Amino acid sequence: MDNKPSTSYTNLISGYAFIAYFFIFSFFPFSADILKLLCLLTVMGCWTARMLSEKKILFIKTSLSIPILLFLLCSLASSFHSVRIQYSLGTIFHDYLTYFILFFCMVNTIQSREQIKRIVKAMLITCGLVCAYGLYGYYTGIAIRDERLVATFEYHSRIAKYISLLLPMAVCLFFYYKNILSRLYLSILIFVCSFSLILTMNRTSWAAIFVTILFIGFAAQKKYLIFILIGMCALGIFISPSKFITQAKTITQVNKFFTSDEILGERLLCWRASIAIMKDHPLLGIGPGKRNFRNVYQRYAEKIRNTEKQEKNKAGEQSNETKVKGKAQKRGIERLSHPHNVFLHLLVGSGILGLLAFIWLFTNVFYTAIQSWRFTGSAYEKALLTGMTAGLISLFLHGFTDSFWKKPDAVFLWFIIGILFTAIHNTTNCNQPPFPPSQGGTGDKKTFRERILMKIGKRYQCSFLKKIKL
């Protein structure tokens, strides 16, 4: 029986389900849960249908399989150690499992370069539409909060992370495509996304994008891109309103980072309290979940603040201004649900074991991406891998002052990782020719196999490699 027609249909359906899932999460990040669930179930159903059709288990092994399993085990151990066991388990099954199921579904159901291109194009178009709506909402007042653009998200930091994750990919594809029409579309997209990013007034995003553009310039050997970036920054200083310039200047005020409330705000108190929590719960943490952190953090933060007040009272330095500031801090403590640092977030929630599993997981992501970028011979995959790696770097730079290990940020993150590993798998599939002599190989099958297995560490296997006899 020929299973090719059924496989093509399931692949097509799963591809459009991924696009719909990304679109819904972009425009309705905190609602439409039923539609999101239907999209995810559709993809899982397509995967199951393929296995039933081919009468075998289809599961592509990646370098992330063991780190993901270990991270889940550490999170489960932390949950049973938590005061609210049921809530922590709910966080794992409703949030963490969603990320990993999305990843494995993408790797196992996306089978061709055409599917990858279609999904990437849809993701970039969706990002452009979200930013266009955000610009409209910014000037009409329907998508603005505290004079900052929020678009379809509740907070400016979330739309900033969303743009920072996808914008580098658009920049890299701009250099890949040679036809004028594609470059025109990407130019408009880059302008709309960049302008929206400026209106978020998120300093971390500005610094992260600056670093990632430098990375793209060196990785893609586009040295002139660096000069263009510097020129645009210089031009922006002259034409931007004063509030944007004032906000940007604080990035360079390193000497005020730990003394100015305007730069770090309540993050200093949050970090100090998180470190204190970690000292009391080092191995397994307090359990995953923002409610766990909110309640525990409030107690620790108030204790730290009261200690500081007592010290100031002894020194006779407390004033009315300090009292007002303390009340403001108290209101802020009640709202915080994460430590504003992704590493402290994992350390407090899942302990040292969970953090180590998290670091191992993403070390594998970056290592696989960089190694595959070095040895791929496809110009499209090279541009795509550069853009996605730059986007991941940008998101991790956000992780020093914010946490992206929560919905919807983590969903977009695993979309990128899923596309990344799917592109790598398709690059090393049966249609990939051996390395030519110009790349340092002899062009024979043995050299190709050895280099793939040695450099990527047996991350992917396909029937072509299995049939080679050394």
C-alpha distance (Angstrom), angle and dihedral (degrees) to the residues before:
residue distance angle dihedral
M1 . . .
D2 3.80 . .
N3 3.81 110.6 .
K4 3.80 96.3 -179.6
P5 3.86 96.5 96.6
S6 3.80 93.1 50.2
T7 3.81 91.1 45.6
S8 3.79 92.1 51.2
Y9 3.80 90.8 50.6
T10 3.80 94.1 49.0
N11 3.81 90.8 47.0
L12 3.80 90.9 50.2
I13 3.80 93.3 48.1
S14 3.81 93.2 46.8
G15 3.81 91.2 49.5
Y16 3.80 92.7 54.5
A17 3.80 90.5 43.1
F18 3.82 89.2 57.2
I19 3.80 90.1 50.1
A20 3.81 91.5 49.5
Y21 3.82 90.9 47.1
F22 3.80 92.1 52.4
F23 3.81 92.1 45.4
I24 3.81 93.2 50.4
F25 3.80 92.7 47.1
S26 3.82 90.3 49.3
F27 3.80 96.6 50.9
F28 3.82 99.2 29.2
P29 3.82 104.9 28.8
F30 3.82 94.4 157.9
S31 3.79 102.1 33.4
A32 3.83 142.4 33.7
D33 3.82 90.1 71.0
I34 3.80 92.8 159.9
L35 3.81 92.5 55.8
K36 3.81 90.7 48.0
L37 3.78 90.8 50.4
L38 3.81 91.5 48.9
C39 3.81 91.0 52.7
L40 3.80 92.1 49.6
L41 3.81 92.3 46.3
T42 3.81 89.7 49.2
V43 3.79 91.2 55.7
M44 3.80 91.9 46.3
G45 3.80 89.2 48.2
C46 3.82 91.0 53.0
W47 3.78 90.1 50.7
T48 3.81 91.0 49.8
A49 3.81 91.6 46.3
R50 3.81 90.6 54.5
M51 3.79 91.4 51.4
L52 3.80 91.5 49.2
S53 3.79 91.1 46.8
E54 3.80 94.3 49.6
K55 3.83 92.7 35.8
K56 3.78 95.2 -133.4
I57 3.78 140.2 89.8
L58 3.80 110.8 -91.7
F59 3.77 110.6 -158.7
I60 3.79 122.1 141.5
K61 3.77 112.0 -148.5
T62 3.78 114.7 -134.4
S63 3.78 134.6 179.0
L64 3.82 88.2 -103.5
S65 3.80 97.8 60.2
I66 3.82 97.1 86.9
P67 3.86 96.1 38.7
I68 3.82 89.9 50.2
L69 3.81 91.4 50.2
L70 3.79 91.2 47.4
F71 3.80 91.9 48.2
L72 3.81 91.0 51.4
L73 3.81 91.3 49.3
C74 3.82 91.3 50.6
S75 3.81 90.3 48.1
L76 3.81 91.2 49.9
A77 3.81 91.0 50.2
S78 3.80 89.3 50.3
S79 3.80 90.4 49.1
F80 3.80 93.2 55.8
H81 3.80 87.4 48.5
S82 3.81 90.9 51.7
V83 3.80 125.4 102.4
R84 3.83 88.5 -129.7
I85 3.79 101.3 44.2
Q86 3.79 95.5 168.8
Y87 3.80 93.5 51.0
S88 3.81 93.2 47.4
L89 3.79 91.3 49.6
G90 3.80 88.5 49.5
T91 3.81 89.7 54.9
I92 3.81 90.6 52.8
F93 3.80 96.1 46.8
H94 3.82 97.4 39.0
D95 3.80 98.7 38.4
Y96 3.80 115.2 16.3
L97 3.80 95.7 40.4
T98 3.81 89.9 49.4
Y99 3.80 90.5 58.4
F100 3.79 94.6 48.9
I101 3.81 96.1 41.3
L102 3.80 88.1 52.4
F103 3.80 90.4 51.5
F104 3.81 96.3 48.5
C105 3.81 92.1 44.1
M106 3.81 91.1 53.7
V107 3.79 94.0 47.7
N108 3.80 93.1 47.5
T109 3.82 101.5 40.5
I110 3.82 105.2 36.7
Q111 3.78 104.4 83.1
S112 3.80 109.6 165.1
R113 3.79 143.6 46.0
E114 3.82 89.2 -119.0
Q115 3.80 90.2 60.6
I116 3.79 90.9 49.0
K117 3.79 91.9 50.0
R118 3.80 91.4 47.8
I119 3.80 93.5 50.9
V120 3.81 93.8 43.9
K121 3.80 91.0 49.6
A122 3.81 90.8 49.3
M123 3.82 91.4 48.9
L124 3.81 92.2 52.0
I125 3.81 92.8 45.7
T126 3.80 90.1 49.4
C127 3.81 90.5 50.2
G128 3.80 89.6 50.8
L129 3.81 91.8 50.2
V130 3.81 91.6 49.0
C131 3.81 90.6 50.8
A132 3.82 91.9 45.5
Y133 3.79 89.6 52.5
G134 3.79 88.6 46.8
L135 3.81 91.9 54.0
Y136 3.79 90.4 49.0
G137 3.79 90.6 47.1
Y138 3.80 92.2 46.4
Y139 3.80 93.7 58.8
T140 3.80 94.8 38.4
G141 3.79 93.6 44.6
I142 3.83 98.2 -121.5
A143 3.82 96.8 106.0
I144 3.78 102.0 38.4
R145 3.78 133.3 99.6
D146 3.80 125.6 -179.1
E147 3.82 88.0 -7.4
R148 3.80 90.6 -58.5
L149 3.78 129.9 114.0
V150 3.80 113.8 -107.4
A151 3.85 101.2 163.3
T152 3.82 108.3 -175.3
F153 3.81 93.4 -16.0
E154 3.79 128.1 84.3
Y155 3.79 97.0 -127.2
H156 3.79 134.5 38.6
S157 3.81 91.4 -128.2
R158 3.80 92.1 61.8
I159 3.79 96.3 52.2
A160 3.82 87.9 44.1
K161 3.82 91.1 55.5
Y162 3.80 90.3 45.4
I163 3.80 92.3 54.0
S164 3.81 93.5 41.6
L165 3.80 90.3 55.2
L166 3.82 95.6 51.9
L167 3.81 104.8 29.4
P168 3.85 95.5 74.0
M169 3.80 89.4 55.1
A170 3.82 90.6 54.9
V171 3.82 90.5 49.6
C172 3.82 92.9 52.0
L173 3.81 93.6 46.2
F174 3.81 88.8 50.5
F175 3.80 88.3 64.8
Y176 3.81 92.1 43.9
Y177 3.80 98.2 54.7
K178 3.79 114.7 72.0
N179 3.80 102.3 -174.9
I180 3.79 116.6 97.2
L181 3.82 96.8 -129.0
S182 3.82 94.4 55.9
R183 3.79 91.4 46.4
L184 3.79 90.5 48.9
Y185 3.82 91.9 53.6
L186 3.80 91.7 46.5
S187 3.82 91.4 47.0
I188 3.79 90.4 54.8
L189 3.80 90.4 46.5
I190 3.82 92.6 49.5
F191 3.81 91.4 48.3
V192 3.82 94.3 48.4
C193 3.81 92.8 46.2
S194 3.82 93.6 44.9
F195 3.80 92.7 48.6
S196 3.81 90.3 48.4
L197 3.80 89.9 49.8
I198 3.79 90.5 53.9
L199 3.81 91.3 51.1
T200 3.81 91.0 54.6
M201 3.84 86.5 67.0
N202 3.80 88.2 -147.9
R203 3.79 107.8 155.9
T204 3.78 94.7 -165.8
S205 3.80 90.7 56.4
W206 3.79 92.4 49.2
A207 3.80 91.3 52.2
A208 3.82 92.3 42.6
I209 3.81 93.5 51.8
F210 3.80 90.5 47.5
V211 3.82 90.3 54.2
T212 3.81 94.0 44.8
I213 3.82 92.8 49.8
L214 3.80 87.8 53.0
F215 3.81 88.1 50.1
I216 3.82 91.3 50.5
G217 3.80 90.8 47.4
F218 3.79 92.8 55.5
A219 3.83 96.7 36.4
A220 3.81 94.6 49.0
Q221 3.81 91.8 37.3
K222 3.80 91.0 -121.0
K223 3.78 98.5 141.1
Y224 3.79 92.1 166.1
L225 3.82 88.5 62.1
I226 3.79 88.4 69.2
F227 3.81 91.9 54.2
I228 3.81 90.4 47.2
L229 3.81 89.7 52.2
I230 3.80 92.6 49.6
G231 3.80 90.3 47.0
M232 3.81 92.2 50.5
C233 3.80 90.9 49.6
A234 3.80 90.5 50.5
L235 3.81 90.7 48.1
G236 3.77 91.1 48.3
I237 3.80 90.7 56.6
F238 3.80 90.1 60.6
I239 3.81 100.4 42.2
S240 3.82 102.7 34.0
P241 3.81 121.6 97.2
S242 3.78 116.0 -100.3
K243 3.82 95.0 -105.6
F244 3.82 91.4 60.4
I245 3.79 92.3 47.3
T246 3.81 91.3 48.9
Q247 3.81 90.0 49.6
A248 3.81 91.9 48.9
K249 3.81 93.3 48.9
T250 3.80 91.4 60.6
I251 3.83 89.0 66.7
T252 3.80 89.8 69.5
Q253 3.81 94.9 44.0
V254 3.79 94.2 95.7
N255 3.80 93.1 157.0
K256 3.82 89.5 62.0
F257 3.79 98.2 47.2
F258 3.79 94.8 99.6
T259 3.80 98.0 33.4
S260 3.80 105.1 42.8
D261 3.80 120.5 79.8
E262 3.80 89.7 -161.9
I263 3.81 93.0 65.0
L264 3.79 105.0 40.8
G265 3.79 98.8 10.4
E266 3.80 111.8 -175.7
R267 3.78 93.7 -12.9
L268 3.80 93.1 97.3
L269 3.79 91.8 57.2
C270 3.80 89.4 43.1
W271 3.81 92.8 52.1
R272 3.79 93.2 46.7
A273 3.79 91.5 50.0
S274 3.81 91.3 46.5
I275 3.80 91.3 52.8
A276 3.81 89.2 50.2
I277 3.81 90.3 51.0
M278 3.79 90.3 48.8
K279 3.80 91.4 53.0
D280 3.81 90.1 55.5
H281 3.82 94.8 42.9
P282 3.81 105.0 28.6
L283 3.79 104.7 149.9
L284 3.82 106.6 42.2
G285 3.79 103.6 6.3
I286 3.79 124.7 -144.4
G287 3.81 95.9 -60.5
P288 3.81 131.9 -91.5
G289 3.78 120.1 -69.8
K290 3.79 137.4 82.4
R291 3.82 93.7 -115.0
N292 3.78 90.9 59.0
F293 3.77 91.3 52.2
R294 3.81 94.6 43.0
N295 3.80 94.1 55.9
V296 3.80 97.2 40.3
Y297 3.80 93.3 42.3
Q298 3.79 92.4 52.7
R299 3.80 91.4 58.2
Y300 3.80 94.7 46.5
A301 3.81 94.3 43.7
E302 3.79 92.6 50.0
K303 3.79 90.1 49.0
I304 3.82 91.1 52.1
R305 3.78 92.1 46.2
N306 3.81 93.2 48.1
T307 3.80 89.9 49.8
E308 3.79 89.8 53.0
K309 3.81 91.0 48.4
Q310 3.78 91.4 51.9
E311 3.79 90.7 50.7
K312 3.80 90.9 49.9
N313 3.80 91.5 47.2
K314 3.76 89.8 53.8
A315 3.77 89.5 50.5
G316 3.81 91.5 44.6
E317 3.79 92.5 -125.2
Q318 3.79 101.9 121.8
S319 3.79 114.0 115.0
N320 3.78 136.6 175.8
E321 3.79 89.2 -96.4
T322 3.79 90.1 56.7
K323 3.81 90.8 51.3
V324 3.78 92.4 52.0
K325 3.78 89.8 48.2
G326 3.81 90.2 51.1
K327 3.81 91.1 54.4
A328 3.78 90.3 50.8
Q329 3.78 89.7 51.2
K330 3.77 91.1 51.2
R331 3.80 91.3 55.6
G332 3.80 89.4 48.1
I333 3.81 92.6 51.3
E334 3.77 91.4 59.5
R335 3.81 91.8 56.9
L336 3.79 101.4 46.9
S337 3.79 114.2 103.8
H338 3.82 101.6 169.5
P339 3.83 136.2 29.3
H340 3.84 95.7 -107.4
N341 3.79 89.2 -118.1
V342 3.79 122.8 83.5
F343 3.82 94.2 -144.7
L344 3.80 92.9 50.1
H345 3.80 87.5 44.5
L346 3.80 91.4 58.7
L347 3.80 93.1 38.0
V348 3.79 94.1 53.2
G349 3.81 94.6 40.4
S350 3.81 102.2 40.6
G351 3.80 104.2 13.0
I352 3.79 128.9 -131.8
L353 3.81 92.5 -45.3
G354 3.78 92.7 54.9
L355 3.80 92.4 46.4
L356 3.81 92.0 50.5
A357 3.82 90.4 50.1
F358 3.82 89.4 49.1
I359 3.82 91.9 50.3
W360 3.80 91.4 47.6
L361 3.80 90.1 49.2
F362 3.79 95.8 53.7
T363 3.79 94.1 37.5
N364 3.80 85.3 62.1
V365 3.80 90.6 48.3
F366 3.81 93.6 54.2
Y367 3.80 94.5 39.3
T368 3.81 93.1 51.4
A369 3.81 92.0 45.3
I370 3.81 94.3 50.5
Q371 3.81 94.9 43.8
S372 3.80 92.2 47.9
W373 3.80 91.2 47.1
R374 3.80 89.9 54.2
F375 3.79 94.9 53.3
T376 3.79 105.2 33.0
G377 3.78 115.5 109.7
S378 3.82 96.8 -163.8
A379 3.81 116.0 99.6
Y380 3.83 92.7 -152.0
E381 3.80 94.2 50.5
K382 3.79 90.2 45.6
A383 3.81 91.8 53.3
L384 3.80 91.4 43.9
L385 3.81 94.0 48.5
T386 3.81 90.7 48.2
G387 3.80 92.0 50.9
M388 3.80 95.3 45.7
T389 3.81 92.9 45.9
A390 3.81 89.4 50.1
G391 3.81 89.6 49.5
L392 3.80 90.9 51.8
I393 3.81 90.5 49.1
S394 3.80 89.1 51.3
L395 3.80 91.9 50.8
F396 3.81 92.5 48.8
L397 3.81 89.8 51.1
H398 3.80 85.7 56.8
G399 3.79 86.8 53.0
F400 3.80 92.0 72.1
T401 3.83 92.0 66.2
D402 3.80 101.3 20.0
S403 3.80 141.0 24.1
F404 3.79 123.3 -112.2
W405 3.82 95.3 178.2
K406 3.81 93.5 102.3
K407 3.78 138.9 70.5
P408 2.96 130.1 -44.7
D409 3.84 94.7 10.8
A410 3.80 95.1 55.2
V411 3.82 92.0 48.3
F412 3.81 91.0 58.3
L413 3.81 89.1 44.5
W414 3.82 92.4 55.7
F415 3.78 90.8 45.1
I416 3.79 87.8 60.7
I417 3.82 92.8 44.0
G418 3.81 90.5 48.7
I419 3.81 92.2 52.0
L420 3.80 89.5 44.2
F421 3.80 94.9 55.4
T422 3.80 92.3 40.0
A423 3.81 89.9 54.9
I424 3.81 90.3 48.7
H425 3.80 91.6 49.4
N426 3.81 92.0 49.3
T427 3.80 90.2 48.1
T428 3.82 91.1 56.5
N429 3.81 95.8 42.3
C430 3.76 128.7 116.1
N431 3.79 95.1 -79.6
Q432 3.80 93.8 58.5
P433 3.82 110.1 107.6
P434 3.80 122.0 -137.6
F435 3.77 118.7 -87.9
P436 3.80 109.8 -81.9
P437 3.80 119.8 -126.3
S438 3.82 89.8 -105.3
Q439 3.82 89.1 68.7
G440 3.75 94.2 53.5
G441 3.81 98.5 -90.2
T442 3.75 132.3 109.3
G443 3.78 93.1 -128.4
D444 3.81 95.2 -116.6
K445 3.81 126.4 124.8
K446 3.77 94.9 -114.9
T447 3.81 92.6 58.1
F448 3.80 91.0 47.0
R449 3.78 92.4 52.2
E450 3.77 94.3 45.2
R451 3.80 93.9 49.7
I452 3.80 93.7 46.9
L453 3.81 93.3 48.4
M454 3.80 94.7 42.2
K455 3.81 98.8 44.0
I456 3.78 100.9 36.6
G457 3.80 94.2 32.3
K458 3.80 99.9 -127.2
R459 3.81 90.7 -57.4
Y460 3.76 96.2 148.4
Q461 3.77 134.3 27.8
C462 3.80 130.1 -168.0
S463 3.75 136.1 174.4
F464 3.81 91.5 -100.9
L465 3.80 92.2 60.6
K466 3.78 92.7 42.7
K467 3.79 91.7 56.4
I468 3.80 94.1 53.3
K469 3.81 110.9 101.9
L470 3.78 115.8 -154.7
